């Protein structure tokens, strides 16, 4: 801009000098007039130039810098699918983001650095410090945490740059995600199974240690189950005594034996009353009492409820370390499906044989 003003001033000075010279020749000026004219021709343009410069001021520094500016340095770098550790070994996150930075004032004698490399390293260090404390099953949540943690400009370890990251994404490899889904399903199934097992165990303890602890407890339980129908409870005293004895692998108390209903097949034959004492039957076992209980409840042969009830009572008996009695109940009332005895075969454990 200063050079242009100077050129304009010189041009105007020459033009004015020519015009005044022509005017002086035509008017035949005296010699002193020509000396005054020379002074004016030189002084007036110089003064005008100085006034113009003072009014316009000095040239802005930015304009001078723009004339000599170097190309703008690129200050962002995209990184994609970089493996960063999670809290679980061998389950790495895949990290992607746009890294941005700007340089800080560095000493003139400092080393030459790669800004992109330093910036990417700084972002990955900050990301790794967070992801290695997070479980891989929460990738979407950790992604938002990283977006907040990396969204602030911070200096790198060398102090040459301020660094941040934008557009953060965090995922898992497809096969790792499938494994995590399977593990989650197994944990859920296991939790359900544990609850079922505890429920069954609690039910067995309730029946064995509370309801069927003795005949009195069974009577109270049965009375509550039948809505305080005393008559029905009294009618079932024999059955409850048998059930309690079978659950505890003991004999029915003598004071309650008269209350036990006798199946038709086990009622004594009047003709055999005169038989000698040696021909009387053996002492009934817990399985015999249980069979009488089933008959009294109306659970006849072929009724699936016989096997179901036998299984439940056998489980309770096993908790009392009476495994032989439990096995006898299962063999007698819940035989394997492959076992099909002949119609003419007799059961050695049945009473009366």
Secondary structure as a PSIPRED ss2 file (coil, helix, strand):
# PSIPRED VFORMAT (PSIPRED V4.0)

   1 X C   1.000  0.000  0.000
   2 X H   0.000  1.000  0.000
   3 X H   0.000  1.000  0.000
   4 X H   0.000  1.000  0.000
   5 X H   0.000  1.000  0.000
   6 X H   0.000  1.000  0.000
   7 X H   0.000  1.000  0.000
   8 X H   0.000  1.000  0.000
   9 X H   0.000  1.000  0.000
  10 X H   0.000  1.000  0.000
  11 X H   0.000  1.000  0.000
  12 X H   0.000  1.000  0.000
  13 X H   0.000  1.000  0.000
  14 X H   0.000  1.000  0.000
  15 X H   0.000  1.000  0.000
  16 X H   0.000  1.000  0.000
  17 X H   0.000  1.000  0.000
  18 X H   0.000  1.000  0.000
  19 X H   0.000  1.000  0.000
  20 X H   0.000  1.000  0.000
  21 X H   0.000  1.000  0.000
  22 X H   0.000  1.000  0.000
  23 X H   0.000  1.000  0.000
  24 X H   0.000  1.000  0.000
  25 X H   0.000  1.000  0.000
  26 X H   0.000  1.000  0.000
  27 X H   0.000  1.000  0.000
  28 X C   1.000  0.000  0.000
  29 X C   1.000  0.000  0.000
  30 X C   1.000  0.000  0.000
  31 X H   0.000  1.000  0.000
  32 X H   0.000  1.000  0.000
  33 X H   0.000  1.000  0.000
  34 X H   0.000  1.000  0.000
  35 X H   0.000  1.000  0.000
  36 X H   0.000  1.000  0.000
  37 X H   0.000  1.000  0.000
  38 X H   0.000  1.000  0.000
  39 X H   0.000  1.000  0.000
  40 X H   0.000  1.000  0.000
  41 X H   0.000  1.000  0.000
  42 X H   0.000  1.000  0.000
  43 X H   0.000  1.000  0.000
  44 X H   0.000  1.000  0.000
  45 X H   0.000  1.000  0.000
  46 X H   0.000  1.000  0.000
  47 X H   0.000  1.000  0.000
  48 X H   0.000  1.000  0.000
  49 X H   0.000  1.000  0.000
  50 X H   0.000  1.000  0.000
  51 X H   0.000  1.000  0.000
  52 X H   0.000  1.000  0.000
  53 X H   0.000  1.000  0.000
  54 X H   0.000  1.000  0.000
  55 X H   0.000  1.000  0.000
  56 X H   0.000  1.000  0.000
  57 X C   1.000  0.000  0.000
  58 X C   1.000  0.000  0.000
  59 X C   1.000  0.000  0.000
  60 X C   1.000  0.000  0.000
  61 X H   0.000  1.000  0.000
  62 X H   0.000  1.000  0.000
  63 X H   0.000  1.000  0.000
  64 X H   0.000  1.000  0.000
  65 X H   0.000  1.000  0.000
  66 X H   0.000  1.000  0.000
  67 X H   0.000  1.000  0.000
  68 X C   1.000  0.000  0.000
  69 X C   1.000  0.000  0.000
  70 X C   1.000  0.000  0.000
  71 X C   1.000  0.000  0.000
  72 X C   1.000  0.000  0.000
  73 X C   1.000  0.000  0.000
  74 X C   1.000  0.000  0.000
  75 X C   1.000  0.000  0.000
  76 X E   0.000  0.000  1.000
  77 X E   0.000  0.000  1.000
  78 X E   0.000  0.000  1.000
  79 X E   0.000  0.000  1.000
  80 X E   0.000  0.000  1.000
  81 X E   0.000  0.000  1.000
  82 X E   0.000  0.000  1.000
  83 X E   0.000  0.000  1.000
  84 X E   0.000  0.000  1.000
  85 X C   1.000  0.000  0.000
  86 X C   1.000  0.000  0.000
  87 X C   1.000  0.000  0.000
  88 X C   1.000  0.000  0.000
  89 X C   1.000  0.000  0.000
  90 X C   1.000  0.000  0.000
  91 X C   1.000  0.000  0.000
  92 X C   1.000  0.000  0.000
  93 X E   0.000  0.000  1.000
  94 X E   0.000  0.000  1.000
  95 X E   0.000  0.000  1.000
  96 X E   0.000  0.000  1.000
  97 X E   0.000  0.000  1.000
  98 X E   0.000  0.000  1.000
  99 X E   0.000  0.000  1.000
 100 X E   0.000  0.000  1.000
 101 X E   0.000  0.000  1.000
 102 X E   0.000  0.000  1.000
 103 X E   0.000  0.000  1.000
 104 X C   1.000  0.000  0.000
 105 X C   1.000  0.000  0.000
 106 X C   1.000  0.000  0.000
 107 X C   1.000  0.000  0.000
 108 X C   1.000  0.000  0.000
 109 X C   1.000  0.000  0.000
 110 X C   1.000  0.000  0.000
 111 X C   1.000  0.000  0.000
 112 X C   1.000  0.000  0.000
 113 X C   1.000  0.000  0.000
 114 X C   1.000  0.000  0.000
 115 X H   0.000  1.000  0.000
 116 X H   0.000  1.000  0.000
 117 X H   0.000  1.000  0.000
 118 X H   0.000  1.000  0.000
 119 X H   0.000  1.000  0.000
 120 X H   0.000  1.000  0.000
 121 X H   0.000  1.000  0.000
 122 X H   0.000  1.000  0.000
 123 X H   0.000  1.000  0.000
 124 X H   0.000  1.000  0.000
 125 X H   0.000  1.000  0.000
 126 X H   0.000  1.000  0.000
 127 X H   0.000  1.000  0.000
 128 X H   0.000  1.000  0.000
 129 X H   0.000  1.000  0.000
 130 X H   0.000  1.000  0.000
 131 X H   0.000  1.000  0.000
 132 X C   1.000  0.000  0.000
 133 X C   1.000  0.000  0.000
 134 X C   1.000  0.000  0.000
 135 X C   1.000  0.000  0.000
 136 X H   0.000  1.000  0.000
 137 X H   0.000  1.000  0.000
 138 X H   0.000  1.000  0.000
 139 X H   0.000  1.000  0.000
 140 X H   0.000  1.000  0.000
 141 X H   0.000  1.000  0.000
 142 X H   0.000  1.000  0.000
 143 X H   0.000  1.000  0.000
 144 X H   0.000  1.000  0.000
 145 X H   0.000  1.000  0.000
 146 X H   0.000  1.000  0.000
 147 X H   0.000  1.000  0.000
 148 X H   0.000  1.000  0.000
 149 X H   0.000  1.000  0.000
 150 X C   1.000  0.000  0.000
 151 X C   1.000  0.000  0.000
 152 X C   1.000  0.000  0.000
 153 X C   1.000  0.000  0.000
 154 X E   0.000  0.000  1.000
 155 X E   0.000  0.000  1.000
 156 X C   1.000  0.000  0.000
 157 X C   1.000  0.000  0.000
 158 X C   1.000  0.000  0.000
 159 X C   1.000  0.000  0.000
 160 X C   1.000  0.000  0.000
 161 X E   0.000  0.000  1.000
 162 X E   0.000  0.000  1.000
 163 X E   0.000  0.000  1.000
 164 X E   0.000  0.000  1.000
 165 X E   0.000  0.000  1.000
 166 X E   0.000  0.000  1.000
 167 X E   0.000  0.000  1.000
 168 X E   0.000  0.000  1.000
 169 X E   0.000  0.000  1.000
 170 X E   0.000  0.000  1.000
 171 X E   0.000  0.000  1.000
 172 X E   0.000  0.000  1.000
 173 X C   1.000  0.000  0.000
 174 X H   0.000  1.000  0.000
 175 X H   0.000  1.000  0.000
 176 X H   0.000  1.000  0.000
 177 X H   0.000  1.000  0.000
 178 X H   0.000  1.000  0.000
 179 X H   0.000  1.000  0.000
 180 X H   0.000  1.000  0.000
 181 X H   0.000  1.000  0.000
 182 X H   0.000  1.000  0.000
 183 X H   0.000  1.000  0.000
 184 X H   0.000  1.000  0.000
 185 X H   0.000  1.000  0.000
 186 X H   0.000  1.000  0.000
 187 X H   0.000  1.000  0.000
 188 X H   0.000  1.000  0.000
 189 X H   0.000  1.000  0.000
 190 X H   0.000  1.000  0.000
 191 X H   0.000  1.000  0.000
 192 X H   0.000  1.000  0.000
 193 X H   0.000  1.000  0.000
 194 X H   0.000  1.000  0.000
 195 X H   0.000  1.000  0.000
 196 X H   0.000  1.000  0.000
 197 X H   0.000  1.000  0.000
 198 X H   0.000  1.000  0.000
 199 X H   0.000  1.000  0.000
 200 X H   0.000  1.000  0.000
 201 X H   0.000  1.000  0.000
 202 X H   0.000  1.000  0.000
 203 X H   0.000  1.000  0.000
 204 X H   0.000  1.000  0.000
 205 X H   0.000  1.000  0.000
 206 X H   0.000  1.000  0.000
 207 X H   0.000  1.000  0.000
 208 X H   0.000  1.000  0.000
 209 X H   0.000  1.000  0.000
 210 X H   0.000  1.000  0.000
 211 X H   0.000  1.000  0.000
 212 X C   1.000  0.000  0.000
 213 X C   1.000  0.000  0.000
 214 X C   1.000  0.000  0.000
 215 X H   0.000  1.000  0.000
 216 X H   0.000  1.000  0.000
 217 X H   0.000  1.000  0.000
 218 X H   0.000  1.000  0.000
 219 X H   0.000  1.000  0.000
 220 X H   0.000  1.000  0.000
 221 X H   0.000  1.000  0.000
 222 X H   0.000  1.000  0.000
 223 X H   0.000  1.000  0.000
 224 X H   0.000  1.000  0.000
 225 X H   0.000  1.000  0.000
 226 X C   1.000  0.000  0.000
 227 X C   1.000  0.000  0.000
 228 X C   1.000  0.000  0.000
 229 X C   1.000  0.000  0.000
 230 X H   0.000  1.000  0.000
 231 X H   0.000  1.000  0.000
 232 X H   0.000  1.000  0.000
 233 X H   0.000  1.000  0.000
 234 X H   0.000  1.000  0.000
 235 X H   0.000  1.000  0.000
 236 X C   1.000  0.000  0.000
 237 X H   0.000  1.000  0.000
 238 X H   0.000  1.000  0.000
 239 X H   0.000  1.000  0.000
 240 X H   0.000  1.000  0.000
 241 X H   0.000  1.000  0.000
 242 X H   0.000  1.000  0.000
 243 X H   0.000  1.000  0.000
 244 X H   0.000  1.000  0.000
 245 X H   0.000  1.000  0.000
 246 X H   0.000  1.000  0.000
 247 X H   0.000  1.000  0.000
 248 X H   0.000  1.000  0.000
 249 X C   1.000  0.000  0.000
 250 X C   1.000  0.000  0.000
 251 X C   1.000  0.000  0.000
 252 X C   1.000  0.000  0.000
 253 X C   1.000  0.000  0.000
 254 X H   0.000  1.000  0.000
 255 X H   0.000  1.000  0.000
 256 X H   0.000  1.000  0.000
 257 X H   0.000  1.000  0.000
 258 X C   1.000  0.000  0.000
 259 X C   1.000  0.000  0.000
 260 X C   1.000  0.000  0.000
 261 X C   1.000  0.000  0.000
 262 X C   1.000  0.000  0.000
 263 X C   1.000  0.000  0.000
 264 X H   0.000  1.000  0.000
 265 X H   0.000  1.000  0.000
 266 X H   0.000  1.000  0.000
 267 X C   1.000  0.000  0.000
 268 X C   1.000  0.000  0.000
 269 X C   1.000  0.000  0.000
 270 X H   0.000  1.000  0.000
 271 X H   0.000  1.000  0.000
 272 X H   0.000  1.000  0.000
 273 X H   0.000  1.000  0.000
 274 X H   0.000  1.000  0.000
 275 X C   1.000  0.000  0.000
 276 X C   1.000  0.000  0.000
 277 X H   0.000  1.000  0.000
 278 X H   0.000  1.000  0.000
 279 X H   0.000  1.000  0.000
 280 X C   1.000  0.000  0.000
 281 X C   1.000  0.000  0.000
 282 X C   1.000  0.000  0.000
 283 X C   1.000  0.000  0.000
 284 X C   1.000  0.000  0.000
 285 X C   1.000  0.000  0.000
 286 X H   0.000  1.000  0.000
 287 X H   0.000  1.000  0.000
 288 X H   0.000  1.000  0.000
 289 X H   0.000  1.000  0.000
 290 X H   0.000  1.000  0.000
 291 X H   0.000  1.000  0.000
 292 X H   0.000  1.000  0.000
 293 X H   0.000  1.000  0.000
 294 X H   0.000  1.000  0.000
 295 X H   0.000  1.000  0.000
 296 X H   0.000  1.000  0.000
 297 X C   1.000  0.000  0.000
 298 X C   1.000  0.000  0.000
 299 X C   1.000  0.000  0.000
 300 X C   1.000  0.000  0.000
 301 X C   1.000  0.000  0.000
 302 X C   1.000  0.000  0.000
 303 X C   1.000  0.000  0.000
 304 X H   0.000  1.000  0.000
 305 X H   0.000  1.000  0.000
 306 X H   0.000  1.000  0.000
 307 X H   0.000  1.000  0.000
 308 X H   0.000  1.000  0.000
 309 X H   0.000  1.000  0.000
 310 X H   0.000  1.000  0.000
 311 X H   0.000  1.000  0.000
 312 X H   0.000  1.000  0.000
 313 X H   0.000  1.000  0.000
 314 X H   0.000  1.000  0.000
 315 X H   0.000  1.000  0.000
 316 X H   0.000  1.000  0.000
 317 X H   0.000  1.000  0.000
 318 X H   0.000  1.000  0.000
 319 X C   1.000  0.000  0.000
 320 X C   1.000  0.000  0.000
 321 X C   1.000  0.000  0.000
 322 X C   1.000  0.000  0.000
 323 X H   0.000  1.000  0.000
 324 X H   0.000  1.000  0.000
 325 X H   0.000  1.000  0.000
 326 X H   0.000  1.000  0.000
 327 X H   0.000  1.000  0.000
 328 X H   0.000  1.000  0.000
 329 X H   0.000  1.000  0.000
 330 X H   0.000  1.000  0.000
 331 X H   0.000  1.000  0.000
 332 X H   0.000  1.000  0.000
 333 X H   0.000  1.000  0.000
 334 X C   1.000  0.000  0.000
 335 X C   1.000  0.000  0.000
 336 X C   1.000  0.000  0.000
 337 X C   1.000  0.000  0.000
 338 X C   1.000  0.000  0.000
 339 X C   1.000  0.000  0.000
 340 X C   1.000  0.000  0.000
 341 X C   1.000  0.000  0.000
 342 X C   1.000  0.000  0.000
 343 X C   1.000  0.000  0.000
 344 X C   1.000  0.000  0.000
 345 X C   1.000  0.000  0.000
 346 X C   1.000  0.000  0.000
 347 X C   1.000  0.000  0.000
 348 X C   1.000  0.000  0.000
 349 X C   1.000  0.000  0.000
 350 X C   1.000  0.000  0.000
 351 X C   1.000  0.000  0.000
 352 X C   1.000  0.000  0.000
 353 X C   1.000  0.000  0.000
